[in-house]
């Protein structure tokens, strides 16, 4: 069986309709974001900085910092 869920505060949270008994053993497989996931994310970001001139001017720096943080965390996990 396959169920979908998300990580919240370090805990796997399955969709509401899934009810598993306590103590059941599970296997978790990480799914990398697809290009479609990134397109959806970026579409939701459009207009976020409209009310904040700093975000509008420096959005590239904010995204670069997020990517840099992701790469650093990935390197630490693989060590």
N, C-alpha and C positions, 0 to 999 in steps of 0.2 A: 504494500500500500504506500502511496505517496501523499503527503499533506504539505500544504504551503503555510508559511509563517514568516515572521520577521524577528529580528533581535531587538529587544528593548531592555536597556540597562543590563546588558550581558546575559539576558535570559531569552531562550527561544519561546516566542508566543505564537501559537498556532491559531488559525482562523476560528471564530466562535463556534462553528458547527462541529469541530473536532473535540471529542471527549475521550481521553485515554486514561486508563486507571493508573493511580500512583504506583511507581516502581517498575512500570513497563520500560524495557530497554529500547532505545531508539538509536538510529544512525543519522547524523546531520551532514549534509553535503552542501557546501557553499556554491552558489551560482553567481558567476561573475556578471556584472551589469552588461547588457548588450548595447549595441549602438542605439537601438530603439529606446532603451531605458534612459540613456543619456539625452536623447532628443526630447523625451518627455520631461526630464528634469530641467533642461535648459529652457524649454517652452514655459514652464512654470516660473522661471526666474525673470522672464521679461517684465520690465516695469517695476521691479522691486526697488530700484534706486531712484525712481522718479522724484520722490519727495526729499531725497538726501543728496545734495550736490556732490559730496565727497564720494559716495558710492558710485554715482554716475560717472565721475571723472576717473575713479581708480578701480573700476570693476575688474580690470585685467590683473591688478595686483592682488585683489582678494582671491580670485580664482587660482592664480599662481601659488599663493600661500596654501590653499586647500590641497592642490595637487602635490606640492612639495611635502606637506604633512602626510599625505597618503603614501607617497613613495618611501618616506622615512620610516613610517610604521610598518610597511611591507618588508623593508630590509631588516628591521629588528625582529620581525616574526620569523624570517627565514634563517636567522643565525642560530 
